[in-house]
Amino acid sequence: MQERLPTEMRARIFGTISAGTLAGIPLGTFVSGYVVTLLGLQMTLFVMGALYLVTTLSLLVNPAITKGMKKPLLLSSTQDSGI
């Protein structure tokens, strides 16, 4: 994202993203209280764990990330291999 944004707009964009993230924390806490009341503690923890797992595994199918993973790591002959 840093490569695509104009330099003069980066601080504004990242500030907006940070503000949105920080605003979501109390909102998530508020909503989770109702979810625990509705589903119970164990089911809420299971659902939240499943959401985190799906979010994390979704990075494996993200084309921007998997494209970079397919390129082999090549060491040039001038780099020390550490041996």
Sequence and secondary structure as in RCSB ss.txt:
>XXXX:A:sequence
MQERLPTEMRARIFGTISAGTLAGIPLGTFVSGYVVTLLGLQMTLFVMGALYLVTTLSLLVNPAITKGMKKPLLL
SSTQDSGI
>XXXX:A:secstr
 TTTS GGGHHHHHHHHHHHHHHHHHHHHHHHHHHHHHH HHHHHHHHHHHHHHHHHGGGG HHHHHHHSS    
 TTS    
